[in-house]
């Protein structure tokens, strides 16, 4: 029988390209897996992280099979971003792509007696042919999902195909209330002496269907009467087992959990699950944690899923790559509808080898994750037009979509458009459904711009199922104030933003899915804004999972089924002024607020309750009661609020925009823009503008004022932004002051190329 041996303990590691050792290195660092060498520098704010080749080494004894001809495999659950596997000095495998499982048959490299030396070289260096090329998150290096040895007899379920389980289960509900399970398996070295026994058991372990076939590639169909459907509210699971049998002896066995469900999307109805309209409302998730990087344990993954369930979400977009099998397992169990995608993001490399890497990563994702009932959507790219558009890019998308449909005709395909993607153009109607990443109210525009935009797109494109794949804003729990404003990075503005979006989304059930960006703060070594470097702070929960921001409770009020009430502003604990506003979030209709034991007021409202409160001197206790649930916080009245509540650069930036216009003097900013030949303009890319010191100094200042990003070659978000022009950026940042982009062009056209 198959023996899976976890070998996560007792590794040696060196954070340099030390080369292939011929013996277990005594001087290397002792580590256990999962492990990432960017667990600290991938998010510590130093502006860069180590990208190179590092080495892992471990000894292992050759596993034994009772029968001759057995095989031994090394299984790497993921290695960021490229890896080479060696056994006893001989290369066993090379893999490109940092998020999928791969295996190497090392049987012929193992010694019959004594220990073997297993060495794995990992690299997170940029390779032009490997995605992701450039993106707004840290590309962690390491063996961050662990390594196994697998010992199997000569006849076994296939271990050589794309890291897959050699078991493919497709359940379909039938009109009579049952379900038809189509099951495929693939066997290596099977012959007429072998059969495959199939069993389906329910959640109580009772067998509800069974069957047997010769060990060929022909699928078997098993019927489960009175099948229980899978849904977010009732995530019923069945266990499907395939056993390779030779007469009265079981040689190998594989199993998976599966769920019975049907789903579809309609432009005017949104998402339908098991025939019932089920608006998908949830979050996006990156798989990293504070000072762990992406080296998460199974418990870490399950804990993330439980926090998202606490929020009340029913869907998760797994950004921007294949996630751990542990997290898919958690989503199956807890009931989340999943959008799974590959890291085809931001910039397309026209190299045909890069497109082949896209194809291989998509094949691995679907092959390895096919059996998870939680997955309903395969995503083919994210914000890919940041790097510009070409016919080749469009063609590649059509090819990817066709590939997905060939590999898995049972699920829907989707795409996440960057905000500036034209509403008319060749990038639409490639996938089954579409979503946009919009940040109106943060990177540009106003919170109120979101509703008119989605309504107009829906009216103009009545055949397209539209969703929101990203929306959000930064929230840092140090910053507070009575008048929250865009780009002040305060917890209060983040809450105001999400109050507006949650209400807008609630009123539009035809949006097939909406995903908050992001559930958790995450590592992005290139970022430096809001006084917190090395991270994207748009999470509803802090990166260490310790603090749920007020915006978390906005969505809990809208989505959670259990009664809840939350008084916002508990970290805005010292307040000045005669009165202060106290907000309460609740999914109950009526809230009563008490101040120091006396009723302040009783309100009936929808999700957000606002009270004006006159605090007494010193500390004040506030209690909110909503039906059977209560919450309490303490606020202190002070003469002056702490200076740390305000981000210093917020006021500096506001002044900077005003000064920018003052320097323009009497320039007519409403005149048509000109683009004289031989001179710089807003149509030139950032990379082209960087060739001229004067031109780039002007553009760099403009970008800082407009976006709060500091861009320069080799600094910050340069890799993502270098192919963009100020004109294209202006299309993404629609809320810049009137005349800003015109004034920038007016300065650039004075500078000769």
C-alpha positions, 0 to 999 in steps of 0.5 A, spaced: 500 500 500 501 507 499 505 510 504 506 517 505 511 520 509 512 527 512 519 529 512 518 536 514 522 536 520 530 536 520 532 540 514 538 544 513 538 551 510 542 556 507 540 563 504 545 563 499 547 560 492 552 555 496 551 550 490 550 542 491 553 539 497 556 532 496 554 531 504 549 533 509 552 540 510 553 541 518 554 548 518 547 550 515 541 553 519 537 548 522 529 549 519 523 545 519 518 546 514 514 549 512 519 555 511 520 561 507 527 565 507 522 572 506 518 571 512 521 577 515 524 581 509 518 580 505 514 585 509 519 589 514 519 595 510 526 595 508 523 596 501 526 590 498 527 582 500 532 577 498 530 574 491 535 569 489 537 561 490 537 558 496 538 551 498 535 546 503 538 539 504 536 533 508 537 525 509 532 520 508 532 512 509 529 509 502 522 506 504 521 499 503 515 496 499 514 488 501 513 486 494 519 488 488 518 493 483 516 499 488 517 506 487 519 512 491 517 519 490 519 526 492 513 530 493 514 538 494 507 541 495 510 548 493 516 551 492 517 559 491 518 560 485 522 555 481 526 549 484 531 543 482 530 537 486 537 532 487 538 525 490 545 523 492 547 528 487 543 527 481 538 531 479 531 528 479 526 534 477 526 541 475 519 545 476 517 552 474 511 556 478 511 557 485 504 555 487 503 548 485 505 541 487 510 537 483 513 530 484 519 526 482 520 519 481 527 518 485 527 510 485 533 509 481 537 514 485 536 512 492 541 507 495 539 500 497 542 501 504 544 507 508 541 514 508 540 518 501 541 526 501 535 530 498 537 537 496 532 542 493 534 548 490 529 554 491 529 560 487 525 566 487 529 570 482 525 573 476 525 569 470 522 572 464 518 566 462 515 564 469 509 568 472 508 572 476 512 577 473 510 583 477 505 584 482 503 588 488 505 582 493 511 579 495 514 573 491 516 569 497 521 564 496 522 557 500 519 550 501 513 553 504 508 548 504 512 542 506 515 535 503 513 528 503 516 521 501 511 517 497 512 509 497 508 505 492 508 498 489 509 497 482 502 498 480 499 504 483 495 510 482 498 515 477 503 519 481 506 522 474 501 527 471 501 534 473 501 533 481 494 530 481 491 525 485 489 520 479 482 521 481 477 525 478 470 526 481 464 529 477 458 529 481 451 532 478 444 532 482 439 529 478 431 530 477 429 525 482 433 528 488 439 523 487 446 524 484 450 521 479 457 521 480 462 520 474 469 517 477 475 517 473 482 514 475 488 512 472 493 506 474 500 505 472 503 498 471 496 495 471 494 489 468 488 484 467 489 482 474 487 488 477 481 491 478 479 498 481 473 498 487 469 504 488 466 507 494 462 513 496 460 514 503 456 520 507 458 524 512 457 519 517 461 514 514 456 510 511 457 507 504 451 510 500 454 507 493 459 502 490 462 499 484 468 496 481 471 496 474 478 493 470 483 498 471 483 502 465 481 509 463 474 508 463 469 512 467 464 509 472 458 512 474 455 511 481 448 513 483 447 516 490 439 516 492 437 522 496 443 526 495 444 531 500 446 538 496 453 542 498 452 549 499 455 555 504 449 554 509 449 546 509 456 544 506 455 536 505 461 532 503 461 525 501 468 521 501 470 518 494 475 512 495 478 508 489 482 502 491 487 498 486 485 491 488 489 484 485 484 479 487 484 479 495 489 484 496 489 492 496 495 495 492 494 502 493 488 507 495 486 514 493 480 518 496 477 525 496 471 529 499 466 531 494 460 535 494 453 535 490 451 542 487 449 545 481 450 553 479 450 558 474 450 565 473 445 570 469 446 577 468 439 580 471 439 574 477 447 573 479 449 567 482 444 561 482 446 555 487 442 549 486 437 553 483 436 558 488 439 565 487 445 566 492 448 573 491 456 571 493 458 576 498 465 575 500 473 577 500 479 576 497 485 572 501 492 572 500 496 566 504 501 570 508 502 572 515 506 576 519 513 574 520 511 567 517 511 569 510 507 564 506 509 558 510 503 557 513 501 551 517 494 547 516 491 550 522 493 557 520 489 556 513 483 553 517 484 559 522 483 564 516 477 560 514 474 560 520 475 568 521 472 569 514 466 565 516 465 569 522 465 575 518 459 572 514 462 571 507 460 566 503 465 566 497 473 567 497 477 569 491 484 566 492 488 571 490 493 571 485 495 564 485 494 556 487 493 556 494 494 550 499 490 544 499 489 545 506 485 551 505 481 548 499 479 543 504 477 548 509 473 551 504 469 545 502 468 544 510 466 551 512 462 552 505 465 557 501 464 558 494 471 559 491 474 563 485 481 560 484 486 563 479 493 563 476 498 568 477 497 571 470 497 578 473 499 585 471 504 584 465 504 579 460 510 577 457 510 576 450 515 570 450 511 564 447 515 560 453 511 565 458 505 563 455 507 556 456 508 557 463 501 560 464 498 554 460 502 549 465 500 553 471 493 552 469 493 545 468 496 544 474 491 548 478 485 544 475 488 537 475 490 538 483 484 542 485 478 539 481 475 535 486 474 540 491 466 542 491 468 549 493 471 551 487 466 554 482 470 559 478 477 558 474 480 565 474 484 566 467 488 573 469 488 579 473 489 586 471 493 584 465 492 591 462 496 594 466 502 592 462 498 594 456 494 591 450 496 587 444 492 582 439 497 577 442 494 578 449 487 577 447 489 571 443 492 568 449 486 569 453 482 566 448 486 560 448 487 560 456 479 560 456 478 554 451 484 550 455 480 551 461 473 549 458 477 543 455 480 541 462 473 542 466 467 544 462 463 543 469 465 550 472 465 557 469 471 562 467 472 569 470 477 575 469 478 580 474 479 587 469 483 593 472 479 599 473 481 602 466 479 596 462 475 600 457 468 598 457 468 596 450 473 592 447 476 585 446 477 583 453 470 582 454 466 576 453 472 572 453 470 568 459 463 566 462 463 572 467 467 578 469 469 582 474 472 589 475 477 591 480 475 598 482 477 603 488 473 609 487 473 613 493 480 611 494 485 611 488 481 616 485 473 618 485 468 618 490 465 612 494 459 615 491 462 613 484 461 606 484 453 605 484 453 609 477 459 606 474 456 598 475 449 601 473 451 604 467 455 598 465 450 593 467 445 597 462 450 598 457 452 590 457 445 586 459 448 580 456 455 580 461 454 577 468 458 583 472 461 582 479 466 586 483 473 582 484 476 588 488 474 594 492 477 597 498 482 602 502 487 602 507 485 602 514 491 603 519 488 602 527 493 608 529 489 613 525 483 616 528 479 623 527 472 626 527 472 628 520 475 622 516 477 623 509 480 619 503 487 618 504 488 619 511 489 612 512 484 612 518 480 606 521 474 611 521 475 612 513 476 605 512 469 604 515 466 609 512 468 607 505 466 600 506 459 602 509 458 605 502 460 599 498 456 594 503 450 598 502 451 599 494 452 592 494 446 590 498 442 593 493 444 590 487 443 582 488 445 581 480 452 583 482 454 575 481 460 576 486 463 581 490 470 580 493 473 585 498 480 587 497 482 584 502 481 580 508 487 580 511 493 585 511 499 582 507 506 583 505 508 587 499 515 589 500 515 594 495 509 599 498 511 604 503 505 608 505 500 610 510 506 610 515 507 602 514 512 600 509 512 593 506 505 591 507 498 592 504 493 595 509 487 594 506 485 588 510 479 587 514 483 584 519 491 585 521 496 581 518 497 578 525 490 576 525 489 579 532 485 585 531 478 585 527 478 593 524 471 596 525 470 595 517 470 587 519 464 589 523 460 593 517 460 586 513 458 582 519 452 586 520 450 585 513 452 578 512 452 574 518 446 570 520 447 570 528 445 576 532 451 581 532 452 588 535 459 592 535 460 599 537 465 602 533 471 607 534 474 603 540 481 605 538 479 612 537 479 612 545 481 619 547 476 624 544 476 632 544 470 636 543 463 637 546 460 632 543 462 626 539 459 621 534 459 614 536 457 609 531 454 602 532 454 596 527 448 591 528 444 586 524 438 587 528 433 593 527 433 597 533 439 599 538 439 602 544 446 606 547 447 607 554 452 612 557 455 611 564 448 607 565 443 612 562 440 611 555 443 616 550 438 614 545 434 608 541 435 608 534 431 604 528 436 603 522 439 599 517 446 596 519 449 603 521 447 606 527 449 613 529 449 617 536 451 624 538 454 623 545 456 628 550 462 625 554 463 626 561 470 628 564 474 622 564 473 615 562 466 614 560 463 607 559 458 606 553 454 600 552 450 598 546 444 593 546 440 590 540 436 584 542 439 579 545 446 581 544 451 587 547 457 590 546 461 595 551 467 600 550 470 605 554 472 612 551 476 618 555 474 625 554 480 629 553 482 637 551 486 635 545 487 628 542 493 625 541 498 627 535 499 620 533 492 619 531 493 623 525 498 621 519 503 627 518 504 626 510 496 627 509 496 634 511 503 635 507 500 631 501 494 636 501 498 642 501 502 639 496 496 638 491 495 646 492 502 648 491 502 644 485 496 648 482 499 655 484 506 654 480 502 653 474 500 661 474 495 663 469 496 657 465 489 655 461 488 648 464 481 647 460 485 648 453 485 642 449 492 638 450 497 638 445 502 633 444 508 636 439 513 631 436 519 630 439 517 632 446 515 629 452 508 628 454 503 624 458 503 619 453 510 616 454 511 611 459 514 611 465 520 608 463 521 613 457 520 619 462 525 616 466 530 617 461 530 624 462 532 627 469 527 633 468 521 630 466 521 624 470 522 629 476 516 632 474 512 626 473 515 622 480 512 628 484 505 628 480 505 620 481 506 621 489 501 627 489 496 623 486 497 616 488 501 616 494 506 612 491 513 614 490 516 611 483 523 610 481 527 605 477 528 599 482 524 603 487 517 601 490 512 599 485 516 600 479 516 594 475 508 594 475 508 601 473 514 602 468 510 600 462 504 605 464 503 612 462 501 618 466 495 618 461 493 611 462 494 612 470 489 618 469 484 613 467 485 609 473 485 615 478 479 618 476 478 622 482 484 627 481 483 634 481 480 637 475 486 640 471 491 636 474 493 631 468 493 637 463 497 641 468 502 635 468 502 635 460 503 642 460 510 641 463 512 635 460 511 638 453 516 643 454 522 638 455 525 636 448 527 628 448 
